[in-house]
Amino acid sequence: MLNGKKVVVVMPAYNAAATLERTCSEVPRDIVDEILLVDDCSRDNTVEEARTLGLRCFCHEKNWGYGRNQKTCYSEALKLGADVVIMVHPDYQYTPKIIPAMANLVASGEYDACIASRILGGTALQGGMPLYKYVANRFLTLAQNIMINAKLSEYHTGYRAFSREVLETLPLWENSDDFVFDNQMLAQTVYFGFRIGEVSCPTKYFEEASSINFRRSVTYGLGVLKTSMEFRLQKWGLAKYPYFDKKGRGLLSPTPPYYTDKSPEVVQ
């Protein structure tokens, strides 16, 4: 609990067995009420490792994609009664040690969402971020800030916190099931008038840390530009997109079952 708010950490996982324990060991359990992991049909023993660590664990019946994984994460966190939900990648690319700072920005009511920026601290390249990704990050962030009239230091971090109100409001089921989900979600957060705070976060690139390849990075970049253009067209009233429509399908909408609960207390 933090400021009387229930804090739940969610981890979208795919082949994260090698780094999961290290990541969980840095989660501050004095303020985090529960850790929830969603496995996207990993080929390693991520699920077994998660259950050994006592995590609440949900498993996709097939590899649905990073965006769909987050939809499951946030849906299940809301069912647990979470007031603040923080997404942490279990590949140990981001340190969970800054969870208290992120959670407090949201739990205090000062912000509705918070992102952990690799850019604010100026150490992204020192942490191993490939140069082409850094250059693309800066270009896309500049373009998106102009197109959606915001002032974030980056839109591409996978480390973020949201209030319950944000997660219940955004029509997240209208978003992509792929990596561009991250960017669509932040664009939605801005579109619906929620306040986004930022904290500086070091990052680490190493062999076990997940990272999309150049081809998928290009696809993601084009998706970011498309999202920004659709945001602007919707604002101008020249087009309508379901993921910018409050009547779109949100996390509280009924969905067919596509995953199973494999938490330790459920499956022995």
C-alpha positions in Angstrom: 0.0 0.0 0.0 1.1 3.6 -0.7 -1.0 6.5 0.5 -3.8 4.0 1.1 -3.6 2.8 -2.5 -3.1 -0.8 -3.5 0.0 -1.1 -5.8 0.3 -4.0 -8.2 3.3 -4.7 -10.4 2.6 -6.5 -13.7 5.2 -8.3 -15.8 4.5 -9.1 -19.4 6.8 -12.1 -19.9 8.2 -14.1 -22.8 11.2 -16.4 -22.3 12.2 -14.5 -19.1 13.2 -17.4 -16.9 16.9 -16.4 -16.8 16.2 -12.9 -15.5 12.9 -13.2 -13.6 14.4 -13.9 -10.1 16.9 -11.0 -10.4 14.1 -8.6 -11.4 11.7 -9.7 -8.6 14.5 -9.5 -6.0 14.6 -5.7 -6.5 10.8 -5.1 -6.3 10.2 -3.1 -3.1 7.7 -5.4 -1.3 7.0 -2.8 1.4 4.8 -0.8 -1.0 4.0 -3.4 -3.7 1.0 -5.5 -2.7 1.3 -8.1 -5.4 3.3 -9.1 -8.5 1.4 -10.5 -11.4 3.0 -12.2 -14.4 1.5 -13.0 -17.7 3.3 -15.5 -19.9 2.9 -15.2 -23.6 3.5 -18.9 -24.4 7.2 -18.9 -23.5 9.5 -21.7 -24.8 11.5 -21.8 -21.6 10.5 -22.4 -18.0 9.2 -18.9 -17.2 6.0 -20.2 -15.7 7.7 -22.7 -13.4 10.1 -20.0 -12.3 7.2 -17.5 -11.6 5.3 -20.1 -9.6 8.5 -20.9 -7.6 8.8 -17.2 -6.7 5.1 -17.2 -5.6 3.9 -14.8 -8.3 0.3 -14.7 -9.5 0.7 -16.2 -12.9 -1.5 -16.2 -16.1 -0.6 -18.1 -19.3 -1.7 -17.3 -22.8 -2.9 -20.3 -24.8 -0.7 -19.1 -27.7 1.8 -16.3 -28.5 -0.6 -13.4 -28.9 1.9 -10.6 -28.8 3.3 -7.9 -26.5 0.2 -5.7 -26.7 -2.2 -8.5 -25.9 0.0 -9.5 -23.0 -0.4 -6.0 -21.5 -4.2 -6.2 -22.0 -4.2 -9.3 -19.9 -1.8 -7.8 -17.3 -4.0 -4.7 -16.8 -7.3 -6.6 -16.8 -6.2 -8.9 -14.1 -4.6 -6.1 -12.1 -8.0 -4.3 -12.1 -9.7 -7.5 -10.9 -7.3 -7.6 -8.0 -8.5 -4.1 -6.9 -5.3 -2.3 -7.9 -5.3 1.5 -7.5 -1.9 1.9 -9.1 -0.5 -0.5 -11.7 3.2 -0.5 -12.7 4.5 -2.4 -15.6 8.0 -3.8 -15.2 9.7 -5.9 -17.8 11.0 -9.2 -16.3 14.1 -9.1 -18.4 15.9 -6.9 -16.0 16.5 -4.1 -18.5 14.9 -1.6 -16.1 15.6 -1.6 -12.4 12.5 -2.1 -10.1 14.3 0.1 -7.5 12.6 3.2 -8.8 9.1 1.7 -8.4 8.5 3.8 -5.2 9.1 7.1 -7.1 6.8 6.1 -10.0 4.1 4.8 -7.7 4.2 7.9 -5.5 3.7 10.2 -8.5 0.4 8.4 -9.3 -0.7 7.5 -5.7 -0.3 11.1 -4.6 -2.8 12.2 -7.2 -0.3 14.6 -8.7 -0.2 12.6 -12.0 -2.5 10.0 -13.6 0.4 8.1 -15.2 4.2 8.0 -15.0 6.9 6.8 -17.4 10.4 5.9 -16.6 12.5 7.7 -19.1 15.9 6.4 -20.3 16.6 9.8 -21.9 16.2 12.1 -18.9 19.4 10.8 -17.2 21.5 11.0 -20.4 22.9 7.5 -19.9 20.9 5.6 -22.6 24.0 5.1 -24.8 26.2 4.3 -21.9 23.7 1.6 -20.9 24.1 -0.1 -24.2 21.3 1.3 -26.3 22.2 0.8 -29.9 23.0 4.1 -31.7 20.4 3.6 -34.4 17.7 3.0 -31.7 18.8 6.2 -29.8 18.7 8.3 -33.0 15.3 6.8 -33.9 14.0 7.4 -30.3 15.0 11.1 -30.5 13.5 11.6 -34.0 10.2 9.9 -33.2 9.8 11.6 -29.9 10.3 15.0 -31.5 7.9 14.2 -34.2 5.3 12.9 -31.8 5.6 15.8 -29.4 4.8 18.2 -32.3 2.0 16.1 -33.7 0.2 15.4 -30.4 1.2 18.7 -28.7 2.9 17.1 -25.7 6.4 17.4 -24.1 7.5 14.0 -23.0 11.2 13.1 -23.1 10.4 9.7 -24.8 7.4 7.6 -25.7 9.2 4.3 -26.1 10.1 3.1 -22.6 8.4 -0.1 -21.5 8.4 1.0 -17.9 5.3 2.9 -16.9 2.7 3.3 -14.1 -1.1 4.1 -14.4 -3.9 4.9 -12.1 -7.0 2.7 -12.0 -9.0 5.6 -13.6 -6.7 5.6 -16.6 -6.9 1.9 -17.1 -10.7 1.9 -16.8 -11.1 4.8 -19.2 -8.8 4.0 -22.1 -10.4 1.8 -24.9 -7.4 -0.5 -24.7 -9.0 -3.4 -26.5 -9.1 -1.3 -29.6 -5.2 -1.1 -29.6 -2.8 -3.3 -31.5 -1.7 -6.7 -30.0 1.9 -5.9 -31.2 4.6 -3.6 -29.9 2.9 -0.3 -31.1 0.4 -0.9 -28.3 2.8 1.0 -26.0 2.8 4.1 -28.1 -1.0 4.0 -28.7 -1.6 3.8 -25.0 0.5 6.9 -24.3 -1.2 8.7 -27.2 -4.6 7.8 -25.7 -3.5 9.0 -22.3 -2.7 12.4 -23.7 -5.8 12.4 -25.9 -8.1 11.9 -23.0 -6.5 14.6 -20.9 -4.6 12.6 -18.3 -1.4 14.0 -16.8 1.8 12.1 -17.4 4.8 12.5 -15.1 8.4 11.2 -15.8 11.3 9.9 -13.7 14.8 9.2 -14.9 15.7 5.5 -15.3 19.0 3.8 -16.2 18.7 1.0 -18.7 20.8 -2.1 -19.4 21.2 -3.8 -22.7 22.6 -7.4 -22.4 22.2 -10.8 -24.0 19.2 -11.9 -21.9 17.4 -8.6 -22.2 14.6 -8.6 -24.8 14.9 -6.3 -27.7 13.2 -6.1 -31.1 15.3 -6.5 -34.2 15.9 -3.8 -36.9 13.1 -4.9 -39.1 10.5 -4.9 -36.3 12.0 -1.6 -35.1 11.2 -0.1 -38.5 7.7 -1.5 -38.3 7.3 0.0 -34.9 8.6 3.4 -36.0 6.1 3.6 -38.8 3.4 2.6 -36.4 4.4 5.5 -34.1 4.1 8.0 -37.0 0.7 6.5 -38.0 -0.6 6.8 -34.4 0.5 10.4 -34.2 -1.2 11.2 -37.5 -4.4 9.5 -36.5 -4.3 11.4 -33.2 -4.1 14.7 -35.1 -6.8 13.8 -37.6 -9.1 12.8 -34.8 -8.4 16.1 -33.0 -9.2 18.0 -36.1 -12.4 16.1 -36.6 -11.3 14.8 -40.0 -11.4 11.1 -39.0 -12.5 8.8 -36.3 -10.6 5.9 -34.8 -11.9 3.4 -32.3 -8.9 3.7 -30.0 -9.5 7.4 -29.5 -13.2 6.9 -28.8 -14.4 6.6 -25.2 -17.1 4.3 -26.4 -14.5 1.9 -27.7 -13.9 -1.5 -26.0 -12.0 -1.0 -22.7 -10.6 -3.5 -20.2 -14.0 -3.8 -18.5 -15.6 -5.1 -21.7 -16.3 -8.9 -21.8 -13.7 -10.9 -23.7 -13.6 -14.6 -24.7 -11.2 -16.7 -22.5 -7.7 -16.9 -24.1 -5.5 -17.5 -21.0 -5.5 -19.6 -17.9 -4.8 -18.9 -14.3 -1.7 -20.8 -13.1 -1.0 -19.0 -9.9 0.6 -21.2 -7.2 -2.6 -21.4 -5.1 -4.6 -22.4 -8.1 -2.4 -25.1 -9.8 -0.4 -27.4 -7.5 
